[in-house]
């Protein structure tokens, strides 16, 4: 049965509205329809990981044979745009293998549905009910009528930014690396940075460029643009005044600026005298290194300082930043900045005894707050369970290293305190699972565990003691 047949069959069961499908007949089919988008997305990513695994296992992809588990790990890390590696990307993989990794990053970062929708439209096809439903899930949108235009805008915007970033890096590196090498490095690092992947062609990541302003600002600019969210950039291009921006865009921009600024100052003052990080650097180098480490936990994964040498206070701050992540409809993961801000606003509203949560003179629906709470609780639960299992399987590891690794994997960040390369097979399997769930989104996992059902009976309300 093809997609068109499914489309016709489902349309008979569904009254389709541009924003929502309302199930009126065949209640049993409702569960299948609600489960289809996350199931198809999950299958799409699994297929891409499988293809990547097979390609990376080819003899022409590596300088020496690697295990199937390491091939799966690398492919998963690339597709989920994480950046955790068990094989050094610059030495273990050939140019062919590195190109495969870059393509996997691009597909995983921009999303399968972006390419699928643009390709389908270019070939003159129509976007049916099933495709639109999956796209809504993939893009975290509510308006089905804007899916096609959103996909086109995402692809065009991404390519323009990546070309600019590649040219800047290639020109900057051309004197030291030569044109051929600098162009390839610019190509690879631009894709890796814009998609918030964190893959580098050196085991030292970007540490040799800790005081290089061109590399620091170009790379950080790329992953901030990618992590801010395409919906925000589309909104900025359409409505160039702050007053006209949507409340979501305002929250995302405000949250990003405040978070980055606070993290910058905190890291600068905490690490200022640390002889293993900022201590030996010039004043300019200290600020550049502080800036990069402040913004990279937002799922970027690059580092210009040795992460394992950071002080515990800085490490704890980076854990919070990794857990929060970037923006919706972006190349970043985490619970997202706006989700975190909604929880803060909801808490503040409760303490003030306000009946509703307001932001920028708009009321936030209660179901949105509930979704933010559910997403955060599921993320915390999955992270804690993974930490527990890793502590059992990785008996040699320090707890701080395990916690950092798990949060980094679920947030698809890619930063590590050195534990990744020494993981056992069980540990690698757990990290693979975390990266996969982190990219799909914890709520997608919840869709498999719980499906919506109509409430036939309402029970009396009861007061419950909390705290």
N, C-alpha and C positions, 0 to 999 in steps of 0.2 A: 504494500500500500504506500503510495507516494504522498508527498506533502499536500498536493492539490486535493487528493481524495479525502485526506484528513480534514483539510480546510472546509470542504463542502459538507462533510458529516458533522463537524463541530458547529458550523454556522446554523444547522438545523436545530441544534440544541441550545444555541446561544443567541441572545439579542445583543448585537455588537454595537457599542457606543464608542466614539473616538477615544474616550478615556478609560472605559471599564467594560468588562464582559459580565453580564448578569445571567446567572444560570436560572432557568425557569423550569426546564423539564429534565428528566433523567438525572436525578440527584447523584446517582452513583458515578456518573461521568464527570461530575464536578471535581471530584478528587483527582481524577486523571488530568483534567485540564489545569488545575492549580499546580499539580506536580510536574507538568510537562516542561515549563521554562527552566527551572533549576536542573531538571534531569538532562535536558538537551545541552545546557551549558556545561554541565559536569562531563557529559559524554564528549563534547567538543574539545574540552581541555585535555581529557584523557587521551583522545585520538591524537592531538597535537604532541603530547608528551611521548606517546608511543612512537610516532614518526621520528621525533627528535632523538629518542633513545636508539632506534635502529640506525639512523644516520651517524650518530656519534660513535657507534660501535664499529663502523666501517674502518678498515685499516688506513684509508686515506684521511681519516678525520683525526687521528691521534699519532703522536710521535712514537708511542709504545702502547701495547695492548692495555686496555683498562677493563675492569670487571663490569658485568651487567648492572650490578647495583650502583656503581659509580656513574655509569652511563645514564641510568634512570634518575639518579640524584641530580646530575648536571642538567639534564633535559627539564626536569621539574623545576629546578631553581631558575632556569632561563624562562620557561613559559610563565611561571608565576612571578617573574621579574623580582626575584629575591636577591640573588647574588652570593649566597653561601656556596662555597666550593670545597670539594674533597680532592680535586685535581687542579693544579695550577693552570689557569686558562692560557697564559702566555707560553708555557713550555710543554705542557702535556698535549695540547691540541695544535694541529697544523692550521694553515691559513683556511683550508676548507672547513675544518672543524669550528674555527672561530667565526666564520661566516654563517655556518649553521646555527651557532649559538646566538649570533646577532639577529638572524631571521626569527628564531624562536622568541627572543626578547620582544621584537617588534610586533609579532602576532599576539603574544600574550599581553603586552602593554596596551596596545590600541584596542585589543579585543577582537575575538573571532567574528562577532556580529558586525563590526565596522566593515571589515573586508567582505563579508558575505553579502551584506545589504548593498554596498556600493557596486560590487561585481554583478549582483542580480539586476540592479537598476540599469547598469551600463549595457547589459545584454538584453534589455527590453522586457525583463520579467516584472511580475507584480508581487508586492509584498502581501502575503495572505495573513489569515488570522493567526496561525501558529507562529509564523516568522515574526509578526509584530509583537506577539505575546513574549516570545523569547527575547526580542530586542528590548522591550520595556524592562525586562528583568536584568538584562546585561547592562543597560545604560542607566538603570535606577531612575527611570522616568515614569510619569503618570499619563502623559499625553501621547497616544499612539500616532496621532496625525503628524507629529514632529520628528518621528524616528528617522525617516529617510534623510531629511535635511540635516538632522543632527549628525548622522553617520558621515555624510559628505563633508560637513564642516569640520568634524573631528579629524578626518583623514587629510584634508587640505591644510588645515592649520598645523597639524603635526609635521607634515612633510616640509613646509616652509620653515618652521622653527629648526628642524633637524638639519636642513641644508645650510642655514645660516651658522648654526653651531659648528658643523663640520668644517666649514671654510675658515672660521676663526681659529679653531684648534690646529687645522692643517697648516695654515700660514704661520702660526706661532711656533710650531714644532719643525717646520721645514728646514731651518738652519742647522738644527742639531741631528735630526733624523733623516733628512733627505725627503724629496717630494713623494716618492713611492710609499715609503713607510709612514710618513706624516699623514698622507691622505687616508691610508687604511686605519691608522690610529684615530684620526679625526672621525672617520666613519663609525668605528666600533664604539669609541667613548661617547659619541653623541647619541647613538641609539641607546646605549646602556644608561646614560645620564637622563635623557628625556623620558625614558620609560621607567625611571626610578629602579633600575635593576642592580647597579653596583658592581657589575662584572668589570674586571680590569685585566689588562694584559701583563700585569706585573704582580707578583705575590705581595709587594709592598703597597699595593693600591696606588694612591696618589701622594704618598708620603714624600717622594723626592721633590714634589711641587708645593710643599707646605707654605712657602713664602712667595709663590708665583701668583701675582694678582690676576693675570689673564686666565690661567687654568682655574684658579679658585672661583672667580666670578662667572666664567663661562659655564663650567660644570654645574655650579650651584644654581645659576640662572636657569639652566636647562631643566634640572629636576624640580625646581620650584615652579616653573611654568607648567611642567607636566603634572606635578602633584597638586596644583591649585584647583584643577578641574576644568574640563572643556566647557561646561555649562557657564562657568564664571566668565571665561574669556569671550564666549559668544554673547553673553549679556553685556560685557564691557564694550564690545564692538558695536552692538545695536544701540545701547543706551550709554552714552559717554559721560553722563553726569551722575554723580553719586546719588542724588535724590531719585533718579529714575531706575536705579538698580533694584533688583529683587531683594527681599529680605535675606534669602539664602546667600546671594553673592556678597552682600554687606557683612553677614556673619562670617563667611569664609575668609574674606579679605582682612577683616578686623582680627579674627582669631589667628590668622597666619602671621600678621605683623606683630601682634602682642606676644605670641608664643616665641617667635624667632628673636625678638628684642630681649625678652626676659632670659631666654636660654643663652644668648650671646653674652650678656653681662654676667650671668651666673658662672659660666664656664671660664670666662676671662679672669674673674677674681678668684675662683676656686683653684684653677690650674696655674695661676701666674708664677708662682715660685716652685712649681713641680719640676725638678731637674730632668725628668724623663719625658716631659711634654712641652710646655710653653717656656720653661726656664731658660734654655739656651738661645731662644729666638730673639730677634730684634723687636722693638715695640710694634712696628708694622706687621712683622711676622706673627706676633702674639694675637693681634686683632684678626688677621686673616685666618689663622688656625682656629681661633675661638668661633669665628663666624661659620667656618665650614663644619666644625663639629656640632654647632648649634642647629644647623639646618639639615645635616645629613641623616639624623635619626628619623626624619619624616619620610621614611622608607626608601631613601636614596641608596644607602649601603656603601658609599665611598668613604674613605677616611684619609686624612693627612697627618694624623697622629696615631701612635700605637694605642689601640683601644684598651689593651690589657694593662697599660701603664697609667691610665686615668685614675684619679682618686675616687674613692667609693661614693662621695657626694655627687660627683659628675656622672658616675655610672648609674646611680639611682635616678638622676634627672633624665638621662638618656633612655632609661626604661620607660618612663612616663611618656616621653616624646615618641618613642617607637610604638607604644600601645595606642596613642592617639592617631598617628598617621597623617594622611593628607586629606584631600577633598573627594567628594562623590563624583562619579563620571570622570575619573582621572586615572593616571597610571600608578597612583599610590594606593596603599592599602591601610590597614589599621581600622579602628572603629570610626574614624573620620573626625575632623575638627569640629564640624557642626554638631555631630552627635555628642561630643564632649561638652560643647557649649550649651546644648539643650538640657543636658543633665544638670549643669551648673545653674542655669536659669530656673529649672524646675525646682531645684533645691532652695534657691533664693526665694522663689515665689511661695514655697511652702512655709519657710521661716517667717515670711511677712504675712502669712495667712491669706494670701491672694487666691482667689478662686480660679484664675486662669494664668497661663504663662504668656507674657507679651514680649515682643522684641520689635524694635523699629515701628512701633504703633500698629503691630499686627499680632493677632492672637494665634498661638500655636495649638493645633488640634491635639486632643488628648491621645488619640491613636498614634500620633507622631512621637509623643513623649514615651508612650508604651513601647514603640518599636526601638527607640534609642536605648531604653532600659533593657529590653530583651537582648538586643545586639551586644551591649556591654556585658551583661551577665553571662551570655553564652561564651563570649570571648574570654572572660575571666575563668569560667569553668573549664573550657578546653585547654587554656594555658596551664592552669593548676594541675589538671590531670596529666598533661604532657610532662610537666616538671617532675611530678611524682614518679612517673614511669622512667624518666631519664635518670633520676637519682638512684633508682634501683638498678638500671642497666649500666650506667656509667659510674661505677663505684670509685674510680680514680679521680673523678672530676670534683672541683670545688662547687659549692652550691651557687655562688654568685655567677660562675661561668655557665652553669646549667640554666639558671633563670634567664640570664641574658640571651643565651642561645634560643630558648623556647620563645621568648617574647619577640626576638628578632625574626624568627621563622614565621610565626603567626602574623606578624605585621609586614611580612615580606620585605624586611629591611635589608638584611644581608651583612650587617655588622656582626663581628664575632670577637671574643676574647681569646681565640686560639683553640677552641674546643672542637670545631668542625672536623679538622683533619684527623683527630684521634677518636672519633666516634666508633662505637661497635656497630655491627650490622643492624642490631635492634635500634640503636640510637639513630642511625641514618634513616631507618624506616619511619621512626617517629617524626623526625624533622621533615621528611618528604610529605608526610600526612599534614603536618602543620602548615607547610608552605602552600599545599594544595587548598586546604580549607581557608587559609588566610587570603588567597587570591579570589576564590569564589565568593567569599564572605560568609561569616558564621551563620547569618540568617538563612543562607541557602541550605546549609546543613540542617537547620531547624525545620525547613520545609519537608525534608525527608522523614523527620521524626514525628512531626505533628501536622495534620492537615486541617483546614477550616471546617467547622461543622455548624449547622444551624442549631440555635439554642431553643429547645422546645419547652423547657421548664425553667422558671425563674424562682430562685430561692429567697427567703427573707434575708435582709441585710443584717450583719452582725458586727459589733464593734470588736476590734482586735488590738491588743496591746502590742506596741512596737517599740523597741529600744529599751 
